[in-house]
């Protein structure tokens, strides 16, 4: 029954895609939205010492400038994706860009620390909308055969935003003031808003697509439960710098309890935030699990890398920054080619190839002696990053290509959420593995050889996590390529 409606929608997308200039400008608005949301994640970190001095605050206080942004994204990204499915993705994306831009201005003029933190939370809400709906909009703007290329472009912009943040923030703070790291979003946000308003396709009537139960309304109870559960987990992973104190354990227990309540509520909701039946799709479940595992591993390069480079190899801060920038730079250069490769050879196949590259890079780091120095680390990091770029683009393409149009927003939000949860988990878990493997409670004063051993063991654990992701990928591929059985629903 749905096939004629979906076929008609696909024809409309193909017709729109023929307007090449409009499609390019639409993709430009999505790419700029992704750039801004990624830039907002990384640009504030470099300003924390300056902000601590400006507001006469402790590190524990100013770190909430970063945490407020990340918590807003993590707790709300699935909900805003679902809201876009219900109310219209174009209008919600425009609202998200507008909120992000206004909140950036409020951050830049904030007279007190706590007003700045509140404005950062609002900025994070805008970023959650932008992150969730940019991926969802790919299906609205490009034909299916070009999905990988569009996903590669968005991955490239995300990498550029992450890489550009620290260096751009440093330049703005030294040349102007800390306020400039937020006010820079004003002209960029206005440009993204104007492009999106002019070139993104209009919202279509979604009421004809999907079962009646999905059209009844917004799941307020599920949204609240999911937000509280994710907030508890994120705080458990970030507070105390990864230590498992009583507060962290209590928050983890609250997250487990909240997960149970959320599943119970969704199973009985007439209009659930997340349809639990979606997880019967092996491609979706595998894609989300692999995304979280891979993001956990990628966080190890950011957590362990600086200590290894500065303490084991004896590099100064400037050189450490240059070496670490190789990863995002390689990701930015390989994102679009990775998308084209996924389009040509198949997303599932390239997902496996990307995971193999990640495993190879982690294995190299787990075996690398310090005598290999900077070249050895950069070469291994490049292998990891190329594998990650290929995996992320191919996995996003595999997850987002054949889903129902009225579910694109929520599934896009879940995909972004899996990545964020992986990064949060990786910062805590991989950091704890490194500290344990280094056999020291204070890694800043550890012996160089102990740091090197800690790095090798950490990436050996990372390689095992990638091996788990590879097993999931192969299992999912076997399930999705099995012959159709009588009674299967297409």
Buried (B, 14 or more C-beta within 10 A) or exposed (E): EBEEEEEEBBEEBEEBBEEEEBBEBBBBBBBBBBBBBBBBBBBBBBBBEBBBEBBEBEEEBBBBBBBBBBBBBBBBBBBBBBBBBBBBBBBBBBBBBBBBBBBBBBBBEBEEBEEBBBBBBBBBBBBBBBBBBBBBBBBBBBBBEBBBBBBBBBBBBBBBBBBBBBBBBBEBBEEEBBBBBBBBBBEBBEBBBEBBBEBBBEBBEBEEBBEEEBBEEBBEBBBBBBBBBBBBBBBBBBBBEBEEEEEBEEBBEBBEEBBEBBBEBBEEBEBBBBBEEBEEBBBBBBBBBBBBBBBBBBBBBBBBBBBBBBBBBEBEEEBBBBBBBBBBBBBBBBBBBBBBBBBEEBBBBBBBBBBBBBBBBBBBBBEBEBEBBBEBBBBBBBBBBBBBBBBBBBBBBBBBBEBBBBBBBBBBBBBBBBBBBBBBBBBBBBBBBBBEBBEBEEBEEBEBEBBBBBBBBBBBBBBBBBBEBBEBBBEBBEEEEEEEEEEEEE
